[in-house]
């Protein structure tokens, strides 16, 4: 994917500037089990013990948000660079912000999954002035930068597969979080990082909430009542928000809220815009109950994959009961799309409409799914019908495989619906099997040669008559 080779966002620039921070060693900061009461305040002994001091070298600031800044720091003892997220100084006296910051660290730290960025430790600077936590430094870029760079829509088949492969990994991380009773509630392309070597990380669990778990393993998870009261707020990104997020009632949020947000990521992969683009521009006029505009209406001429659009819109249903009821079901439909014929665009033609024209260049082939059409040649000014075709028949493949001109014209007899197979799609399928590709292309070339000979013989016969 183009995005996986882009310029890393977290670039190391220097190790000369250093500062001392106080860390909390693993023996003192073993996070309480998910399900225990919060707020997860740091143990008092970690704030005073001088034995818990370690030096980190500040390298560079690599990000900044509403809660504070993220720095690249160097750990001399392990000889590695890590990311340090530091709570903004002005929020240190705000109990809600401190609670949210520490919740993010502890929730993320307990989601041990390959697609969740690892958290190493949670600590306080000397004197108890600022809170921070350390996590893996991701060398890569956001999913947003990948989606909004490169080719015109619709995506090349291979690129779409790579994007959907990323989407499946996002689903894996979110499904795991749900199994632990965690709802992310701020899923969007900006919060997904793609590493330089194919890694996918779901980031920024700062708005996550804990809900009772329905997993068959592990303990049910609950947020302490006092804490739940403090974090009941409208927390989301307006361009992606699920309808139930407009309420401050946390009891309305569950796995289906994240399903809606995942649908928003899939929607942006299809359209290059979030599902609530207009609300993002006018957040004060946000109507969370407005239905999302279908992807095919955003780009009506791009021939977006109908089945994939349908999957995205089911995830984006207004009523939670109408959506996929869990992430794994959504994931299964996307994976089924990647394996099946539904991935190709459908196109319709009216009776008498010409689909391909003899002699023109062709970069698409067609599989008939409904209706009938006729293939014909024009020889010495006369139309000669070659064959009539119906559901299951294929045409247009010779020009695609040989990169030559169309050998015949095809016209719809009645209302015709076809599946469109592009040259890129052929290339993707045959590219992984070179010997099969050689056979297929050789057969196509020989068919073209035979067709040309037959056409020449027909012309000769016509001349004799």
ZIZIDA-V322472 format. One record per backbone hydrogen bond with DSSP energy under -0.5 kcal/mol. NH is the residue of the N-H (numbers start at 1). CO is the residue of the C=O. E is the energy in kcal/mol with one decimal. If there is no record, write none. Layout:
BEGIN
NH_CO_E / NH_CO_E
END
This chain:
BEGIN
4_1_-0.9 / 5_2_-1.4 / 6_3_-1.3 / 9_140_-2.6 / 11_9_-1.1 / 18_16_-0.6 / 19_56_-1.5 / 21_54_-1.0 / 23_21_-0.6 / 23_52_-1.2 / 25_23_-0.6 / 28_25_-1.7 / 29_25_-1.3 / 30_26_-0.6 / 35_36_-0.5 / 36_33_-2.4 / 41_39_-1.5 / 46_43_-1.6 / 47_44_-1.6 / 48_44_-0.6 / 48_45_-0.7 / 49_45_-1.7 / 52_49_-1.5 / 53_50_-0.7 / 54_21_-1.2 / 56_19_-1.0 / 57_74_-2.4 / 58_56_-0.6 / 59_72_-2.9 / 60_72_-1.4 / 62_70_-2.9 / 63_70_-1.4 / 65_68_-3.2 / 69_86_-1.4 / 70_63_-3.0 / 71_84_-3.0 / 72_60_-3.7 / 73_71_-0.6 / 73_82_-2.8 / 74_57_-3.0 / 75_80_-3.5 / 76_55_-0.6 / 76_74_-0.8 / 79_75_-1.2 / 80_75_-1.5 / 82_73_-2.9 / 83_135_-2.9 / 84_71_-3.2 / 85_83_-0.5 / 85_133_-2.7 / 86_69_-3.0 / 86_84_-0.6 / 87_131_-2.4 / 88_67_-2.9 / 91_88_-2.0 / 92_89_-1.3 / 94_91_-1.5 / 95_93_-0.8 / 98_94_-2.4 / 99_95_-2.5 / 100_96_-2.7 / 101_97_-2.5 / 102_98_-2.4 / 103_99_-2.5 / 104_100_-2.3 / 105_101_-1.8 / 106_102_-2.4 / 107_103_-3.1 / 108_104_-2.4 / 109_105_-2.2 / 110_106_-1.1 / 110_107_-0.6 / 111_107_-0.6 / 111_108_-1.2 / 112_110_-1.4 / 113_111_-1.6 / 116_113_-2.1 / 117_202_-0.9 / 120_134_-2.9 / 121_134_-1.1 / 123_132_-2.8 / 124_22_-0.7 / 125_130_-2.9 / 128_125_-2.1 / 129_126_-0.7 / 132_123_-2.4 / 133_85_-1.9 / 134_121_-2.6 / 135_83_-2.7 / 136_118_-2.3 / 137_81_-0.5 / 138_136_-0.7 / 139_137_-0.5 / 140_138_-0.9 / 141_194_-1.9 / 143_189_-1.1 / 143_192_-2.4 / 144_189_-0.8 / 146_142_-1.1 / 147_143_-2.6 / 148_144_-2.2 / 149_146_-1.3 / 160_156_-2.7 / 161_157_-2.0 / 162_158_-1.8 / 163_159_-2.5 / 164_160_-2.7 / 165_161_-2.1 / 166_162_-1.8 / 167_163_-2.2 / 168_164_-2.3 / 169_165_-1.5 / 170_166_-2.1 / 171_167_-2.5 / 172_168_-2.1 / 173_169_-2.0 / 174_170_-2.5 / 175_171_-3.0 / 176_172_-2.0 / 177_173_-2.3 / 178_174_-2.5 / 179_175_-1.8 / 180_176_-0.9 / 180_177_-1.0 / 181_178_-1.8 / 182_177_-2.8 / 183_209_-2.8 / 184_182_-0.5 / 191_188_-1.8 / 192_189_-1.5 / 193_201_-2.7 / 194_141_-3.4 / 195_193_-0.6 / 195_199_-2.6 / 196_139_-1.7 / 198_195_-1.1 / 201_193_-2.7 / 202_115_-3.1 / 203_191_-3.2 / 203_201_-0.6 / 208_205_-1.4 / 209_183_-2.2 / 211_181_-4.1 / 228_224_-2.8 / 229_225_-2.1 / 230_226_-1.2 / 231_227_-1.7 / 232_228_-0.6 / 232_229_-0.5 / 233_231_-1.2 / 235_233_-1.2 / 236_234_-0.5 / 238_236_-0.6 / 240_237_-2.5 / 241_237_-1.3 / 245_242_-1.8 / 246_243_-1.7 / 247_244_-1.1 / 250_248_-0.9 / 252_249_-1.6 / 253_250_-1.7 / 257_254_-1.8 / 258_254_-0.9 / 259_255_-1.7 / 260_256_-1.9 / 261_257_-1.8 / 262_258_-2.8 / 263_259_-2.4 / 264_260_-1.6 / 265_261_-1.6 / 266_262_-2.4 / 267_263_-2.5 / 268_264_-2.2 / 269_265_-1.9 / 270_266_-1.6 / 271_267_-2.3 / 272_268_-2.5 / 276_239_-2.2 / 277_274_-1.0 / 280_276_-1.9 / 281_277_-1.5 / 282_278_-1.5 / 283_280_-0.5 / 285_282_-1.9 / 286_283_-1.3 / 288_286_-0.5 / 290_287_-1.7 / 297_294_-1.3 / 298_294_-1.0 / 298_295_-0.8 / 299_295_-1.8 / 302_299_-1.5 / 307_342_-0.8 / 309_305_-2.3 / 310_306_-2.3 / 311_307_-1.9 / 312_308_-2.3 / 313_309_-2.4 / 314_310_-1.9 / 315_311_-1.9 / 316_312_-1.3 / 317_314_-1.2 / 322_319_-1.9 / 323_319_-0.5 / 323_320_-1.2 / 330_326_-1.3 / 331_327_-3.0 / 332_328_-2.3 / 333_329_-1.7 / 334_330_-1.9 / 335_331_-2.6 / 336_332_-2.3 / 337_333_-2.1 / 338_334_-2.0 / 339_335_-1.3 / 340_336_-1.4 / 343_340_-1.0 / 344_341_-1.9 / 345_420_-0.5 / 347_418_-2.5 / 349_416_-2.8 / 352_412_-3.0 / 353_350_-2.4 / 355_410_-2.8 / 356_410_-1.1 / 359_406_-2.4 / 360_357_-1.9 / 362_404_-0.8 / 365_421_-3.0 / 366_395_-2.8 / 367_419_-2.1 / 368_393_-2.6 / 369_417_-2.7 / 370_417_-1.6 / 373_389_-2.3 / 374_411_-2.7 / 375_387_-2.8 / 376_409_-2.6 / 377_384_-2.4 / 379_377_-0.7 / 379_382_-2.8 / 380_378_-0.5 / 382_379_-1.9 / 384_377_-3.3 / 384_382_-0.6 / 385_383_-0.6 / 386_375_-3.0 / 387_375_-1.3 / 389_373_-3.0 / 392_368_-3.3 / 393_390_-2.4 / 395_366_-2.0 / 400_396_-1.1 / 401_397_-2.6 / 402_398_-2.3 / 403_399_-1.3 / 406_360_-3.1 / 409_376_-2.9 / 410_356_-2.0 / 411_374_-2.4 / 412_353_-2.7 / 413_372_-2.6 / 414_372_-1.4 / 416_349_-2.7 / 417_370_-2.8 / 418_347_-2.9 / 419_367_-3.2 / 420_345_-2.9 / 421_365_-2.9 / 421_419_-0.6 / 422_420_-0.6 / 423_363_-2.0 / 426_422_-2.0 / 427_423_-2.6 / 428_424_-2.5 / 429_425_-2.3 / 430_426_-2.8 / 431_427_-2.1 / 432_428_-0.7 / 433_430_-1.7 / 437_433_-2.4 / 438_434_-2.2 / 439_435_-1.8 / 440_436_-2.6 / 441_437_-2.5 / 442_438_-2.0 / 443_439_-2.4 / 444_440_-2.1 / 445_441_-2.3 / 446_442_-2.4 / 447_443_-2.3 / 448_444_-2.1 / 449_445_-2.4 / 450_446_-2.5 / 451_447_-2.7 / 452_448_-2.4 / 453_449_-2.0 / 454_450_-2.5 / 455_451_-2.4 / 456_452_-2.2 / 457_453_-2.5 / 458_454_-2.4 / 459_455_-2.1 / 460_456_-2.1 / 461_457_-2.4 / 462_458_-2.4 / 463_459_-2.2 / 464_460_-1.7 / 465_461_-1.5
END
